[in-house]
Amino acid sequence: MDHPLPSDWRAANRSNWDERVPIHIASQYYNLEGFRAGNDALRDFEVAEVGDVSGRTLLHLQCHIGQDTLSWARRGASQVVGLDFSEPAVEAARALAEELGFGPDRASFVAADVYDAAEAVPDTSYDIVYTGTGALNWLPDVERWAEVAASLVAPGGFLYLAEFHPLTDVLDDETGSRVVHDYFSREAWIDDTPGTYADLDAETVNNRSVEWQHPIGEVVSALCATGLRLEFLHEHDVSLFPRFESFQRGEDGYFRLPPDRPRIPLMYSLKATRPPRP
Ligand SMILES: C[S@@+](CC[C@H](N)C(=O)[O-])C[C@H]1O[C@@H](n2cnc3c(N)ncnc32)[C@H](O)[C@@H]1O
């Protein structure tokens, strides 16, 4: 790290997330009612790229209220573990698992910082380590994240990451067409905007957030340095929320730039495997 960390980054982000959990539980964005009724929370490209999870163990880092984690359980993962540093998020995920009939042997949730995951989760390794959709931006040190995440991938297993594309971090909020921020900035991005992406008008008081942008080259290089082997890096022209005012929502629920605009990558996904034991 070549820049000072704001000393309150973790505490500020935790307060911010803790306050947003009940808002997200009540939100249309997370649509818990639909989820309880059987809706899958995963994105179609994630399901296709991760492939069949039946009989496999899966660790979800930064699992929030557990919908994605439990969607993998519904798809047949033999054991899912979700980790998040927000206690209210973990409590909500546990309650949801119980409601859906998944006992702790099938779905468990741990409250811990992602950097402490190796000590916090119940097993030493998992067939699949899954994460993303707004996870890496909360972490100051992507090399350390990669070391922790890779250390939890079992031999023959893989890490799968689906994230918002860092190119979107440099564009103007209104149109998403002008480059207004430094792609390579390592400075913490401090924000005080109330509300949340799931409810822009929600009234909130813990609004300070400390985030970082991570260029794709940095993420891929950090993972490769751990000994994982990159299988693919895909870029997607869709997003999950109205990141730019110019975004239009399609019938498939994804947000895109208007059709008359040249496309840019809005999300990316990657898979990195640990070779099986010889
Ligand atoms: C946008 S959510 C993850 C997206 C998730 N797929 C979803 O939409 O349900 C980000 C999550 O990261 C968690 N988080 C942020 N910083 C963390 C850290 N240092 N350690 C563990 N969890 C963290 C937050 O509590 C939050 O639940």
The ligand as an SDF file (V2000), in Angstrom:
LIG
                    3D

 27 29  0  0  0  0  0  0  0  0999 V2000
  -22.7810   -5.2310   -2.0220 C   0  0  0  0  0  0  0  0  0  0  0  0
  -22.6910   -6.4550   -0.7870 S   0  0  0  0  0  0  0  0  0  0  0  0
  -22.1850   -7.8900   -1.6440 C   0  0  0  0  0  0  0  0  0  0  0  0
  -23.0760   -8.1920   -2.7140 C   0  0  0  0  0  0  0  0  0  0  0  0
  -23.9700   -9.3490   -2.5160 C   0  0  0  0  0  0  0  0  0  0  0  0
  -23.7260  -10.2570   -3.5790 N   0  0  0  0  0  0  0  0  0  0  0  0
  -25.3940   -8.9000   -2.5290 C   0  0  0  0  0  0  0  0  0  0  0  0
  -25.7800   -8.0140   -3.3010 O   0  0  0  0  0  0  0  0  0  0  0  0
  -26.1810   -9.4390   -1.7930 O   0  0  0  0  0  0  0  0  0  0  0  0
  -21.1710   -6.0980    0.0380 C   0  0  0  0  0  0  0  0  0  0  0  0
  -21.0370   -6.8540    1.3460 C   0  0  0  0  0  0  0  0  0  0  0  0
  -19.6650   -6.7790    1.7530 O   0  0  0  0  0  0  0  0  0  0  0  0
  -19.6370   -6.7450    3.1660 C   0  0  0  0  0  0  0  0  0  0  0  0
  -18.3110   -6.2540    3.5480 N   0  0  0  0  0  0  0  0  0  0  0  0
  -17.7700   -5.0470    3.2760 C   0  0  0  0  0  0  0  0  0  0  0  0
  -16.5060   -4.9960    3.7490 N   0  0  0  0  0  0  0  0  0  0  0  0
  -16.2510   -6.1970    4.3290 C   0  0  0  0  0  0  0  0  0  0  0  0
  -15.1200   -6.7490    4.9900 C   0  0  0  0  0  0  0  0  0  0  0  0
  -13.9910   -6.0470    5.1670 N   0  0  0  0  0  0  0  0  0  0  0  0
  -15.1990   -8.0200    5.4480 N   0  0  0  0  0  0  0  0  0  0  0  0
  -16.3460   -8.7430    5.2990 C   0  0  0  0  0  0  0  0  0  0  0  0
  -17.4640   -8.2630    4.6970 N   0  0  0  0  0  0  0  0  0  0  0  0
  -17.4090   -7.0010    4.2020 C   0  0  0  0  0  0  0  0  0  0  0  0
  -20.8090   -5.8440    3.5340 C   0  0  0  0  0  0  0  0  0  0  0  0
  -21.2360   -6.0450    4.8680 O   0  0  0  0  0  0  0  0  0  0  0  0
  -21.8550   -6.2670    2.4840 C   0  0  0  0  0  0  0  0  0  0  0  0
  -22.7250   -7.2270    3.0120 O   0  0  0  0  0  0  0  0  0  0  0  0
  1  2  1  0
  2  3  1  0
  2 10  1  0
  3  4  1  0
  4  5  1  0
  5  6  1  0
  5  7  1  0
  7  8  2  0
  7  9  1  0
 10 11  1  0
 11 12  1  0
 11 26  1  0
 12 13  1  0
 13 14  1  0
 13 24  1  0
 14 15  1  0
 14 23  1  0
 15 16  2  0
 16 17  1  0
 17 18  1  0
 17 23  2  0
 18 19  1  0
 18 20  2  0
 20 21  1  0
 21 22  2  0
 22 23  1  0
 24 25  1  0
 24 26  1  0
 26 27  1  0
M  CHG  2   2   1   9  -1
M  END
$$$$
